[in-house]
């Protein structure tokens, strides 16, 4: 392959990463353009940049984007799009739909600021170990389940979870980075994420009044992810203490 072809391919990866912002814009437009927004449309639009985020990193590493398109800092594009996709737009959805207790703005601002500190933390992505430091701002997942909960029980529950996740965002707890998770768990995490994405996509037509058994089934993967993150983090910390001099 020629150098020109390598550069073209690398810049196409940057373009792929940047494309997520188009879906974020469409999601915001769907929230503000009509008096009664449809959360199903917003959640569906947010799935597209999530899928892009899952594939652009591996492509960037495989095609050595840093070498062939180093003039553009892909991590900066990724962080901006990720903040919009995983934090700002989902929390705007939660606020717009009234899925948080009053004053809603206080909960949203708390989560937004906590995530800003998370994104700005240079140690947040511990790629060599396969972890995120702090709750990795999966506010899109929070928004999805907040709508399900609020439709049945009201906004109090999502309010409590919002505060808890905001605190976890800035605490030194670690969650697995699925694309870089330690083997042999990486395959299980990625396959599980794919299956979970298919399941929640199938839940959208009936959202937020999805049957309870389906909702409970959909929680299997998030519970697995959190449980495995805690277990592997504890194992890694114990191993580090064992080999530490003195």
Secondary structure, 3 states (H helix, E strand, C coil): CCHHHHHHHHHHHHHHHHCHHHHHHHHHHHHHCCCCCCHHHHHHHHHHHHHHHHHHHHHHHHCCHHHHCCCCCHHHHHHHHHHHHHHHHHHHHHHHHCCCCCCHHHHHHHHHHHHHHHHHCCCCEECCCCEEECCCCCHHHHHHHHHHHHHHHCCHHHHHHHHHHHHHHHCCCEEECHHHCCCCHHHHHHHHHHHHHHHHHHHHHHCCCCCHHHHHHHHHHHHHHHHHHHHHHHHHHHHHHHHCCC
